[in-house]
Amino acid sequence: MSDKRVILLVDDDVNLQQLVKLALQSRGYKVETANDGWEALERLKTLTPNLIVLDLTMPKMGGLVFYSKICDNSNRPKYPILILSARAYMEKLFQDFIIDGFMTKPFEIDEFLDKVDSIINKRFGALKIIKVAGEERAARVCIVDNDPPETKKISDAFLACGYVVDCAFKGSEAVEHVYTFLPDVVVINLNLPDIGGDDIIVQLKGMDRTKNVKFLLYMNQLAEKTIVIDKISQKEGIDLFIDFVNVQQLVTGANELLKQYAVGDTG
């Protein structure tokens, strides 16, 4: 059903946290945890969850304050939210909030899992499925960019198109991420401050494990673009180079690179 879509579980009840985490992992989700709102906000600096499962009563920062801090200027949360609460009357309060679900504690774990599946499928639709070496599975992308807000925008765009997403924020982290995650396509910024994206591609193309990965290299607006493009075009291993304007270009480019493998989306 689900292939490593990410859920952020925010609850200070460690026993419940572990029970829910194991149950979600049994359905194929990747689960990240936080013990309170402050910790969750820190996690969101580098994490783009498909769903936040949020308890209301927690120390340091409770669910209501956390909810307010992840809303945009229109008071709409930036992520799907499933509220958990031991107080059933709180559901009436949240009728005026934009949330995707409310469950009263204690709850049946199967009912909870079905609710999570329903929210994920409604928000993000089916996973993007490709066929590699006779195996059908969800398409994987690794995004490498040193700008966390920009990386988040790119990640959100790929998640919305059904990709399973991994991110690295430094060139020095990229090789390990790609080698471990083994994505189908790597979307990498040329202008990383520590190691150039083109040099990382050359390194990964030289490894047996990653030599068949597709590489999409992009750059932001620069002076002397023509010189840079001519230099890049001479390097091997770059499957597609994009003069970056908007994130949809990157998704379209990745889709083109994977066209030979695509067999459609799950329904």
C-alpha positions in Angstrom: 0.0 0.0 0.0 2.3 2.7 1.2 6.0 3.0 0.4 7.9 5.0 3.0 5.7 8.0 3.0 6.7 10.1 6.1 4.6 10.6 9.2 5.6 12.9 12.0 4.2 11.6 15.3 4.0 14.3 18.0 3.1 12.9 21.4 4.7 12.9 24.9 3.3 9.5 25.8 6.3 7.3 25.1 4.4 4.0 25.3 1.7 5.2 23.0 4.3 6.7 20.7 6.1 3.4 20.3 2.9 1.4 19.8 1.7 3.8 17.1 5.1 4.0 15.5 5.4 0.2 15.2 1.8 0.0 13.8 2.5 2.6 11.1 5.8 1.0 10.2 3.9 -2.3 9.7 1.9 -0.5 7.0 5.1 0.7 5.3 5.3 4.3 6.6 8.5 6.0 7.7 7.8 7.4 11.1 9.6 10.3 12.8 8.8 11.3 16.4 8.8 14.3 18.6 7.9 14.6 22.3 6.4 18.1 22.2 5.7 21.0 19.9 9.1 22.6 20.2 10.8 19.4 19.2 8.4 19.0 16.3 9.1 22.5 15.0 12.8 21.6 15.0 12.1 18.4 13.0 10.2 20.4 10.4 13.2 22.5 9.5 14.6 19.5 7.6 11.5 17.2 7.3 8.6 17.3 4.9 6.0 14.9 6.4 3.0 13.6 4.5 1.0 13.7 7.7 1.4 15.0 11.3 -0.3 13.0 14.0 -0.6 15.5 16.8 -1.5 15.1 20.5 -3.0 18.1 22.1 -1.8 18.0 25.7 2.0 18.1 25.9 4.6 19.9 28.0 6.7 22.9 26.7 4.4 23.4 23.7 1.0 21.8 23.4 -0.8 20.8 20.2 -2.9 24.0 19.8 0.1 26.3 20.0 2.1 24.1 17.6 -0.8 24.1 15.2 -0.9 27.9 15.1 2.9 28.0 14.4 2.6 25.7 11.3 -0.2 27.7 9.7 0.3 30.1 6.8 -1.0 33.7 6.5 -4.5 32.2 5.7 -4.5 30.2 8.9 -4.2 27.0 6.9 -1.7 24.4 8.1 1.2 23.6 5.8 0.8 19.8 6.4 -2.1 17.4 6.8 -3.0 17.1 10.4 -4.6 14.2 12.4 -5.5 15.3 16.0 -5.3 12.8 18.9 -7.0 13.7 22.2 -8.2 12.0 25.3 -10.9 14.7 25.6 -13.7 13.9 23.2 -15.3 17.4 23.6 -12.2 18.9 21.9 -13.5 17.6 18.5 -16.2 20.4 18.5 -13.5 23.0 19.0 -11.6 21.7 15.9 -14.7 22.0 13.7 -13.5 25.6 13.2 -9.9 24.5 12.4 -8.6 23.1 9.1 -7.6 19.5 10.0 -7.8 16.2 8.2 -9.1 14.1 11.1 -9.7 13.8 14.8 -9.5 10.7 17.0 -10.3 10.2 20.7 -8.0 8.3 22.9 -8.0 5.4 23.5 -8.6 4.2 19.9 -8.5 0.9 18.1 -5.2 0.7 16.2 -6.8 -0.7 13.1 -9.2 2.2 13.0 -6.3 4.6 13.4 -4.3 3.0 10.6 -7.3 3.1 8.3 -7.8 6.8 9.1 -4.1 7.5 8.3 -4.3 5.6 5.0 -7.5 7.5 4.0 -5.8 10.9 4.7 -2.6 10.1 2.9 -4.5 8.7 -0.2 -6.9 11.7 -0.3 -4.1 14.3 0.0 -1.4 12.7 -2.1 -3.1 10.2 -4.3 -1.4 7.1 -5.6 2.4 6.6 -5.5 4.3 6.9 -8.7 5.1 3.4 -9.7 8.0 2.4 -12.0 9.3 -1.0 -13.2 13.0 -1.7 -12.7 14.5 -5.1 -13.4 11.0 -6.6 -13.5 10.0 -5.2 -10.1 7.3 -2.7 -9.6 7.8 -0.2 -6.9 7.5 3.5 -5.9 9.8 5.9 -7.7 12.5 7.3 -5.4 14.2 10.7 -5.7 17.0 12.3 -3.7 17.2 16.1 -3.6 20.5 17.7 -2.8 20.4 21.5 -2.1 22.0 23.5 0.7 19.0 25.9 1.0 16.5 24.2 3.4 13.4 26.3 2.3 14.2 25.7 -1.3 14.7 22.0 -0.7 11.4 21.9 1.1 9.6 23.4 -1.9 11.2 20.9 -4.2 10.5 18.0 -1.8 6.8 19.0 -1.5 6.4 19.1 -5.3 7.8 15.6 -5.7 5.8 14.2 -2.8 2.6 15.6 -4.4 3.5 13.7 -7.6 3.8 10.4 -5.7 7.6 10.1 -5.3 9.3 8.8 -2.2 11.7 11.5 -1.2 15.1 11.8 0.6 17.1 15.0 1.0 20.7 16.0 1.6 21.8 19.5 2.5 25.5 19.3 1.8 27.5 17.9 -1.1 29.5 16.0 1.5 26.3 14.2 2.7 25.0 13.5 -0.8 27.2 10.5 -1.7 26.2 8.7 1.5 22.5 9.5 1.0 22.5 8.4 -2.6 24.5 5.2 -1.9 22.2 4.2 1.0 18.8 5.4 -0.3 19.6 4.3 -3.9 17.1 6.6 -5.6 16.0 6.3 -9.2 16.9 9.9 -9.9 19.0 12.5 -8.0 18.0 16.1 -8.4 21.1 18.1 -7.4 22.1 21.8 -7.3 25.2 22.6 -9.2 26.2 25.4 -6.8 26.7 23.6 -3.5 29.1 25.5 -1.3 31.3 22.5 -0.4 31.4 20.2 -3.4 30.0 21.1 -6.8 26.9 19.1 -7.9 28.7 18.0 -11.1 31.7 16.6 -9.2 29.3 14.6 -7.0 27.7 13.1 -10.0 31.1 12.1 -11.5 31.9 10.4 -8.1 28.6 8.5 -7.9 28.7 7.4 -11.6 32.1 5.8 -10.8 30.5 3.5 -8.2 29.0 0.2 -9.2 26.0 0.6 -6.9 25.0 4.0 -8.2 26.2 4.0 -11.8 22.7 3.4 -13.2 21.0 6.2 -11.2 19.7 9.1 -13.3 21.1 12.5 -12.5 19.3 15.8 -13.0 21.6 18.8 -12.4 20.2 22.3 -12.0 21.5 25.8 -11.3 19.9 29.0 -10.0 20.4 32.2 -11.9 24.1 33.1 -12.4 26.2 35.4 -14.3 28.1 34.0 -17.3 25.6 31.2 -17.7 26.8 30.3 -21.2 30.3 29.6 -20.0 28.9 27.4 -17.1 26.6 25.5 -19.4 29.3 24.8 -21.9 31.6 23.5 -19.2 28.8 21.3 -17.7 27.9 19.8 -21.1 31.4 18.4 -21.4 31.1 16.3 -18.2 29.9 12.7 -18.3 27.2 11.3 -16.1 24.7 14.2 -16.3 21.5 12.9 -17.8 19.7 16.3 -17.8 20.7 19.9 -17.0 18.1 22.5 -16.2 18.5 26.2 -15.9 16.3 26.4 -12.8 13.3 28.7 -12.7 10.6 26.8 -10.9 10.2 23.5 -9.1 7.8 22.1 -11.6 10.6 22.0 -14.1 12.5 19.6 -11.9 9.5 17.3 -11.5 8.9 17.3 -15.2 12.6 16.6 -15.9 12.7 13.7 -13.4 9.5 12.3 -15.0 11.2 12.4 -18.4 14.3 10.6 -17.2 12.1 7.8 -15.7 9.8 7.5 -18.6 11.4 4.3 -19.9 10.7 2.6 -16.6 7.2 4.0 -15.8 4.3 1.6 -15.8 1.6 3.9 -14.4 0.3 4.9 -11.0 -1.3 2.7 -8.4 -5.0 3.1 -8.1 
